[in-house]
Amino acid sequence: MRKRVRTALIVLAVLTLAVVVYDGAVMMVWDGHTELTINIVVSDAETGLPIKDAEVLVYSNSPRDFDGRKQPITMKTDTEGRVHHFYGTTMVGGKTSNLGFTDTRSVRKPDWMLLVRAPGYQNVDELYLAEPKRGTTTRMGPMQDTLIVPIALYKSAR
């Protein structure tokens, strides 16, 4: 009886290892494009409440951004502390394994530098949007993604 259990466990371990190795060995690398909407959310660092009428100044290193308008582009937050900007088409890519255990997806963020200021708060200077952990991208549907970028401002010492 022990020999059967041991043999069954060995067979199960070998099969599991084979499946994992096969899944990792056969990957499909893909790329494409998506329509990206950027939501910058400005809030009070202590209370978490939204900051209305905060200014977000955007500088871009890409000539395609903002249709050649003079920079910085100034945007103001709404009553919910949000700035909504439809960025347009950007690159997306990832890897998918043959068995589907691995399925990655990455959206290219714009090469923007942000400056954020609001009355009564300390300014945030040189916040680079393209940094790896800056914001969260969510797939909203086929070829539609939203990037949410939270920015917390601290009150000025006055």
C-alpha positions, 0 to 999 in steps of 0.5 A: 500500500505504501509503495502505491501511494509513494508511486502515485505521489512521484507520478503526480509530482513529475506530471506537475513539474512537466506541466509547469515547465511546458507552460513556462517554455511556450510563450506567445509574446504579443503587442498592439495598441489601446486607447488610454484615458488618464485620471489624475486624482489630487487629494489632501495627504492627511485627510484623503479628501479631494482638492478642488481647483488644484493645478496640474501642469504637464510637460511632455517629451513627445511632439505628438502630445497636445498637438503642438500646443505650448507647454506646460499644459495646465489642467484644473481638478474638478470637485472630486479632485480629478483631472480627466485627459483622453490621451489616445492611442498608445502601445500595449503588449504582454506574454501569454503562456500556452496553458494560460497560467501566465498572462501579462499585459503592460500599457505604455504610459506617456513620457510626462513630467507633472507639477502639481500645486494648490493654494494652501498646499506644498507643491509637487515638482517633477513627478514623472508619469512613466515611472514603473509604480506611478499609477494603476492601469485598468483594462476597461474593455477591448482596446480601452484602458484607464490610468489612475494616478493618485497624488497626495499634497501636504498642507503648507506650514503657515 
